[in-house]
Amino acid sequence: MYRSIMLCMKKIYNEGLTLSNAQLLADRCGRCFGPAINEEHLPQEPHVIVALDGNFQHRHYTQSSKDNPTEDEYPEIFIKPSDMKKHEILQHSTEAQAKNIKCQLNFQFKKGKLTFQWIELRDRDAHDVDEAISRLNEHSKIKQKIEKQRSKIGSEAILNNLNAQEQDQILKIWYAKQEVRNQFVAICEQKRPLEVSRRDGKNSSIGYNDKTHLLKSLRDQAAKLKTKLEIYQKLVVSYSTTSPHQSQPPSISYLDLLKIDFDHSFWNDGLFTNGREPWAVDANTQHGMRQVAYYDRANEEIRRLGWEVRRVMRWSIDLHNTLSTHLCRLQAQGPPEEDHLPLVDHPAFKSLSSAGKIKASCIILNERLVRIFNLQADWNKCLDKRNIRIPLQNPNRFSQPKSGCSFMCFSRFSKQSRFWETLWSEECNKNSKNGTKLNKLEYKEVDLAFAPE
């Protein structure tokens, strides 16, 4: 019942105030979709960073509500069940048509029937200019791919200052490392069912027979990995013995290899692709580059936090002023009929009188205003400190009175919050004398029509 009432109030509020899509999104997340002013993005900086965690999504699904809401309770971003039903019917009809159909490749065919036709078409000369140009373009593309692979494997940058024996050894090491990587990926793929079945913290859901075959396959793959790693280690030792003055490939033991992940430095092929670059072979240079990247990313995150703080402050102040204005307008004595808000004439209020419509509209606006006040009162304790720590992008812009700057927003924000906190303290003291206790949720009994702008 409570959920139905809240959904009905939310629907009346959204439709009655004729909120735009931007305002609806800002109500969902003010820091993401609030008013954005004077935000200077870098040339390659994304406007939105979306990070999804598979474990979070899995937990969210397993712990979600199991009730069956009606279609009216579905948000706009979700597909209605009635729309999904039509697609389910089409899917089931397709499965019914394909039932008991065997693989048609085993019937009605002749081996080698088209072999002579393929040979004839492949060896036939081009009969027109367009076909000749098409073949030439295809030949050129294949040649470019070959040159690209050749430059990657046997370029001068890799094999510079190496004799024939050293070149042969370094290419063998690179090939052996690729084999180790492929086998390592195969083992991780074999272990995937075990990791998925144990993700929720319970025991494995794989049956005994399947688990036996899986473990046997893992042991076989592990033995192949150990063999290929030993071949790689022998080539590395031989290369380090014959060419100790050259940059040495990384070495790793079998037990350590089983503990590392795909982002480990062992899988870096910088020695083979850029053997003379410091960032490819020098550990200190690699560490310094990572630290610089961390520093740049931290600065970007600080700048984005500043944007989010200012967006949510602008959104809360604008919404506070809008609701206060509407509430004062409805509480005025004898408002003209033509000045009614769309909220008053909402179809849900058709059974009420004019005074009842105005009173119901005031209740909805009052509830929203109480909610935004509670947010402002909570944010006022910490937003001022965070806002001061965040550097400004362009201080000159914030000297203009109508620039929508954060300082102006914060000044108005603090003024409103101090007013509400004072009013709140007075109301609490008044009720404490009478022996009653007032919390934030009961604050809607206070007259909220005269908030400062």
C-alpha positions, 0 to 999 in steps of 0.5 A, spaced: 500 500 500 505 504 501 509 503 495 503 504 491 501 511 494 509 513 493 508 511 486 502 515 485 505 521 488 511 520 484 507 520 477 502 526 479 509 530 481 512 528 474 506 529 470 503 535 474 510 539 474 511 537 466 518 536 468 523 535 462 527 529 461 533 533 463 529 534 470 527 527 471 534 525 470 537 530 475 532 528 480 535 521 479 542 523 480 543 530 481 551 530 480 551 526 474 545 530 470 545 537 474 546 543 471 553 543 467 556 550 467 563 552 465 566 545 465 572 545 460 573 538 458 580 536 455 580 534 448 581 526 449 577 526 455 570 522 455 564 526 458 561 520 461 565 514 465 561 508 465 564 502 469 560 496 470 562 490 475 560 483 473 560 481 481 556 487 483 550 485 477 550 478 479 549 480 487 544 485 485 540 480 481 540 475 486 538 479 492 533 483 488 526 483 489 522 477 487 515 480 487 511 481 481 509 489 479 504 491 475 506 494 468 504 501 471 509 500 476 515 499 471 519 505 470 520 508 463 527 505 462 524 498 462 521 494 457 513 492 459 512 485 460 506 485 455 511 487 449 516 481 451 510 476 451 510 477 443 517 476 442 517 470 447 511 467 442 515 468 436 521 465 439 517 459 441 514 458 435 521 458 431 523 453 436 517 448 435 518 449 427 526 447 428 524 441 432 527 434 430 531 437 424 537 433 424 544 436 421 542 437 413 550 437 412 550 429 413 545 428 407 544 430 400 551 432 398 557 430 394 564 431 396 568 435 391 562 437 387 565 444 387 572 443 387 573 444 379 569 450 379 573 453 384 580 452 381 577 454 374 574 461 377 581 462 381 585 461 375 581 465 370 584 471 368 580 478 369 575 479 363 574 487 365 577 493 368 573 493 374 575 485 376 582 487 375 582 493 379 578 489 385 584 483 384 589 488 384 586 492 391 585 485 394 593 483 392 595 490 395 591 489 402 594 482 403 601 485 401 600 490 406 598 485 411 604 481 410 609 487 411 606 489 417 607 482 420 614 482 417 615 489 420 613 486 427 617 480 427 623 481 424 624 489 423 630 493 424 628 496 431 627 489 434 634 485 431 638 491 431 645 490 433 644 482 433 648 477 429 644 472 425 645 467 431 642 472 436 636 474 431 634 466 431 635 466 438 630 472 440 625 470 435 625 463 438 624 465 445 618 470 442 615 464 439 616 460 445 613 465 449 607 466 445 606 458 446 606 459 453 601 465 453 596 461 449 597 455 454 596 459 460 589 462 456 587 455 455 588 453 462 584 459 465 578 458 460 578 451 463 578 453 470 572 458 468 566 453 470 569 452 477 570 460 478 563 461 476 560 456 480 563 458 486 562 466 485 556 466 490 560 463 496 557 456 496 560 450 494 561 448 487 554 446 483 558 442 478 556 434 478 561 429 480 562 426 473 563 433 470 568 435 475 572 429 474 573 430 467 574 437 468 580 436 473 583 431 468 583 436 463 586 441 467 591 436 469 593 435 462 593 442 460 597 444 466 602 438 464 603 442 457 604 448 460 609 446 464 613 443 458 612 449 454 615 453 460 621 449 460 622 450 453 622 457 454 626 457 460 632 453 456 631 458 450 632 464 455 638 461 459 641 459 452 640 467 450 643 470 456 649 465 456 651 467 449 649 474 449 649 477 456 650 484 453 643 484 450 637 486 454 634 479 457 627 476 456 623 475 463 624 469 466 619 466 471 618 459 475 612 454 474 609 456 481 609 463 480 606 463 473 600 459 476 599 465 481 600 471 476 594 474 472 593 477 465 596 484 467 602 481 470 609 484 467 611 478 464 606 478 459 609 484 456 612 484 449 616 490 449 623 487 449 621 484 442 617 489 439 621 495 442 627 492 444 631 499 445 626 503 448 627 505 456 619 504 457 620 497 454 626 494 458 627 499 464 623 497 470 624 504 473 621 507 467 615 503 467 614 504 474 615 512 473 610 512 467 605 508 471 605 513 477 604 519 472 598 515 469 596 515 476 597 522 478 593 524 471 587 520 473 587 522 480 587 529 477 581 528 472 577 524 478 578 531 482 576 535 477 570 531 476 568 531 483 568 538 483 563 538 477 559 533 481 559 537 487 557 544 483 552 540 479 548 537 485 548 544 488 545 547 482 540 542 482 538 542 489 538 550 489 534 550 483 529 545 485 528 548 492 526 555 489 522 552 484 518 548 489 518 554 494 515 558 489 509 553 487 508 552 494 507 560 496 503 561 489 498 555 491 498 558 499 496 565 496 489 567 498 484 567 492 489 565 486 486 566 479 483 560 476 487 561 470 494 561 474 493 554 476 499 549 475 498 543 471 499 539 478 492 542 480 488 540 474 491 533 474 486 527 472 487 524 479 484 530 483 478 530 478 474 527 484 476 533 489 473 540 490 477 546 488 480 547 495 481 539 495 485 540 489 490 545 492 490 542 498 493 535 495 497 539 490 500 543 497 501 536 500 505 533 494 510 539 493 511 540 501 513 532 501 518 534 495 520 540 499 522 537 505 526 531 502 530 536 498 531 540 505 533 534 508 538 533 503 541 540 503 541 540 511 546 533 510 550 536 505 551 543 508 556 539 513 561 537 508 560 540 501 563 546 503 570 543 505 570 539 499 568 545 495 574 549 497 579 543 496 577 542 489 581 547 484 577 552 479 578 551 472 578 558 470 577 563 476 576 569 471 569 566 469 567 566 476 568 573 477 562 575 473 555 575 477 551 571 472 556 565 470 552 560 475 559 559 479 559 554 484 561 560 489 554 563 488 551 557 488 554 555 495 553 562 498 545 561 496 546 554 498 549 555 505 544 561 506 538 556 505 541 551 509 542 555 515 535 558 515 532 551 515 537 549 520 535 555 525 527 553 523 528 546 525 532 548 532 526 552 533 521 547 532 525 541 536 525 546 542 518 548 541 516 540 541 521 538 546 517 543 551 511 539 550 514 533 551 514 531 543 519 529 539 520 531 532 524 527 526 526 529 519 520 525 516 515 529 521 518 536 519 512 536 513 508 539 519 512 546 519 510 551 514 515 551 508 512 557 504 517 562 506 524 559 504 529 564 502 532 564 495 
